[in-house]
């Protein structure tokens, strides 16, 4: 009976972390898309960098959220690769946003998403 309880607890944690990661991806995508829309495409190079990173992060987070939301059987290796990619892009984007005044909230959304991705990855088997 203990192994069944443990299995159920592991499943609940997996599902909770998966949902938290998907939710963080959605919030990050929203924040990055907004930040990218505020950057002047014809402005200085740092504005263009913020815009490009924001768009990339929004797209990767959106794709990761869609993958996490799928109910069908998924290849764990592919799922892990997607979530790890999302985590890396979010950290890169947060770093770019850190150097841009007024982007602190967006940088924090990126860090929150990276943390949620890390938490979810711990529920996957190695």
N, C-alpha and C positions, 0 to 999 in steps of 0.2 A: 504494500500500500504506500510505503514511503517513496518508492521510485515513481509511482503514478503522481503523487502530490508534487514531487520535485519536477517531474516532466511538465505538469500543468503550470507550476510557478515559472519555469523557464519559458514556456510558451507565452504566458501572460507578459513576462518581462520583454520578450522578443517583440510582441505585438505593441506594447506600450512604447518601447524605444523606437520601433519602426514608425509609429504614428507621430511621435515627438520629432523625429528626424524629418518626416514629410512636412509637418507643420512648420518647422524651422526653415526648411527649404522654401516654402511658400512665402513666409515673412521676409526672408532674405531676398528672394526674387523681386518682391514688391519694392523693398527699400533700394535695391540696386537699380531697378528700372527707373525709379523716381530720381535717384542721384544722377543717372546717365542722362535723363531728360533735362536736368538743370545745367549740365555742362555745355558750354558753348562749343559746337563743332568747329567753328572758325576761330576759336580763341587760341591762347598759347598752348604749347605742347603738353603741359601738365593737365590742362582741361581735356584735351583729346585722350590722354592716357586714362583719366578718370572715366570718361565716357565709354571708351573701349572696354575697360575692365568691368565697369558696371553692367554693360550689355552682356559680356561673356558670362559673368557670374549669374546674372538673371536667367540666362538661357540654360546654363548647367544646372542651377537649382530647380528650375521648372522641369527639366528633363528627369532629374533625380526624383522629384516629387511624383511625377507620373509613373516612374518605374516602381517606386515604393507603394503606390496606390493600386497597382495591378493585383488582382486576386488569383491569377493563374499561377501555375507552378513556374518557378523561376530558377534559373541556374545560379547557385550561390556564388560562384566565382565571378560571374558577370555582375551580380548585384553588389558584391564587395568592391569590384573595380569601379563601378559607377559612384558608389558612396565615397570611396577614397578619392576619386577625381574631384567630386564636389567639395570635399573637405579641403583639398589643396587649393582649388580655385578660390574658395571663400577666404582662406588665409592670405592668399596673394592679394585679393581685392581689398581686404581689410587693411593690409599694409599700404596700398596705394591711397585708400581713403584717409588713412592717418595723416598723410602729408598734405591733405586738402582741407582748408578751413571750412567748417560748416558740415563736414561729412562724418562727424563723430557717431551719430546715431546709425548711419549706414554701416560704418565700420563695426559697430557693436553687433548689428544684425548678422553680419558676416561671421564674426567670432562665435556668436550663439549657434549659428548653423553648423560651423565647423565642430563645435563641442557636441552638438546633437548627433552629428555624423560619427564622431569618435565613440560616443556612448552606444550608438546602434551597432557599430562594428564589433564591439566587445560581445554582443549577443550572438554573433555569427561564429560558427566553429572555424577553427584555423585550417 
